[in-house]
Amino acid sequence: MTRVNASIARTAAVAGVLALALTASGTTPADAQAARLCTPRADLLMDRLGKQYGEVLTAAGVDADGNLVQVYSSDDRGTWTIAITIPGGPTCVISAGEGWVREQTAELPKPGQNS
C-alpha cells in the first residue's frame, strides 16, 4: 500500500469517516488540506465544494492502486481541491489551495504519430 493510501486509510479509521466535515462553518481550502477531511461518498464532497467554493469537477483519473483521483476547481474564485476515492471506501481531500489557473496548452503530437 502506498504512503498516500496508508495515510488515507489511517485517517478514515481514526476519524470514523467524518460525516461531511466540510459543513463546518469557516472551513477554508487550507483547513481541508490540514485535516484530511473525508466523506462517505464522493457526491457529498462534490455538493459541498460546489455550494461553498463554486468548485466543479474539472479532471479525474484512476491511479495505479485503482483509486479515483478527482480535481475540483473554481475559475471564478481560483480555489482548487484534490480528492481520492478509495474503491468501496470514503472520499478524502488530500490537498486544496488557491490560485488555480486553467491554461490551454499547445497540442502535442501523440506518441507514434508523425508531427
Buried (B, 14 or more C-beta within 10 A) or exposed (E): EEEBBEBBBEBBEEBEBBEBBBEEEEBBBEBBBEBBBBBBEBEBBBBBBBEBBBBEBBEEEEEEEEBBBBBBBBEEEBBBBBBBBBEEBBBBBBBBBEEBEEEEEEEEEEEEEEE
